[in-house]
Structure formats: C-alpha cells, structure tokens
C-alpha cells in the first residue's frame, strides 16, 4: 500500500533533473537572501535581460518562479512588453 501511495504523490516541482537543479539553486538563493530572495532573483533576471543575456534571464526567472510564481509572472510580463517596444 505504501509503495502505491508514493508512486502517485502529487508534486508541482516537476520531475526532471532541470527542475531539481532549479529547486536546489532556489533553496541556496533563499538561504543567502532570506525573505527577499524572490525579489533578488527577479533583479538578477532583469539585469540579465537588459544585458541581452537570454540564458541568464531564463535561469533567474526560473529561480524567481520557484520562489514566487506571481512575482515571476509580473516580471516576465514586463520584460515581454519591453521586448515588444
């Protein structure tokens, strides 16, 4: 019974190695920045965006999303508007 229950555990973190890597990075980032970690990650994402570093932007946005989905959605929306301007 226990084995069957574990096989069907709901987890919204994803089941890929990348999702695990992002979660570990987000937890390390949280350990350094505490409750301001999501804002700090968003700032890193915005800086990368304006430098034109899409890979770094995507990475920091994933970390922001892991910490605060709403903040990540707002930041991504603003960057998409800026990109279209």
C-alpha positions as CSV (number, residue, x, y, z in Angstrom):
1,X,0.0,0.0,0.0
2,X,2.7,2.5,0.9
3,X,4.6,1.9,-2.3
4,X,1.5,2.5,-4.4
5,X,0.8,5.8,-2.5
6,X,4.3,7.1,-3.0
7,X,4.1,6.4,-6.8
8,X,1.1,8.7,-7.0
9,X,2.3,11.6,-4.9
10,X,1.4,15.0,-6.5
11,X,4.3,17.3,-6.9
12,X,4.2,20.6,-8.8
13,X,8.0,21.0,-8.8
14,X,8.4,18.9,-11.9
15,X,10.1,15.5,-12.3
16,X,13.1,16.4,-14.4
17,X,16.8,16.9,-13.5
18,X,16.4,20.5,-14.5
19,X,13.5,21.1,-12.1
20,X,15.6,19.5,-9.3
21,X,18.6,21.8,-10.2
22,X,16.4,24.9,-10.2
23,X,14.9,23.9,-6.9
24,X,18.3,23.4,-5.3
25,X,19.5,26.7,-6.7
26,X,16.4,28.5,-5.4
27,X,16.9,27.0,-1.9
28,X,20.5,28.1,-1.9
29,X,19.5,31.5,-3.1
30,X,16.8,31.7,-0.3
31,X,19.5,30.6,2.3
32,X,21.5,33.7,1.3
33,X,18.8,36.3,0.8
34,X,16.0,35.1,3.1
35,X,12.6,36.5,2.5
36,X,13.9,38.9,-0.1
37,X,15.2,36.0,-2.3
38,X,12.4,36.2,-4.9
39,X,13.0,40.0,-5.4
40,X,16.7,39.5,-5.6
41,X,16.3,36.7,-8.2
42,X,13.9,39.0,-10.2
43,X,16.5,41.7,-10.1
44,X,19.1,39.3,-11.4
45,X,16.7,38.3,-14.2
46,X,16.0,41.9,-15.2
47,X,19.7,42.7,-15.2
48,X,20.4,39.8,-17.5
49,X,17.5,40.8,-19.7
50,X,18.9,44.3,-20.2
51,X,22.4,42.9,-20.8
52,X,20.9,40.8,-23.6
53,X,21.8,37.5,-21.8
54,X,18.8,35.4,-22.5
55,X,20.2,32.2,-20.9
56,X,20.9,34.0,-17.6
57,X,17.5,35.7,-17.8
58,X,15.7,32.4,-18.2
59,X,17.7,30.9,-15.4
60,X,17.0,33.7,-12.9
61,X,13.3,33.8,-14.0
62,X,13.1,30.0,-13.2
63,X,14.5,30.7,-9.7
64,X,12.1,33.6,-9.2
65,X,9.3,31.3,-10.3
66,X,10.3,28.6,-7.8
67,X,10.3,31.2,-5.0
68,X,7.3,33.3,-6.0
69,X,5.2,32.4,-9.1
70,X,3.2,35.7,-9.1
71,X,6.4,37.9,-9.0
72,X,7.9,35.8,-11.8
73,X,4.8,36.2,-13.9
74,X,4.8,40.0,-13.4
75,X,8.5,40.3,-14.2
76,X,8.2,38.2,-17.3
77,X,5.2,40.2,-18.5
78,X,7.1,43.4,-18.0
79,X,10.1,42.1,-19.9
80,X,7.9,40.9,-22.8
81,X,6.3,44.3,-23.1
82,X,9.8,45.9,-23.1
83,X,10.9,43.4,-25.7
84,X,8.0,44.4,-28.0
85,X,8.6,48.1,-27.6
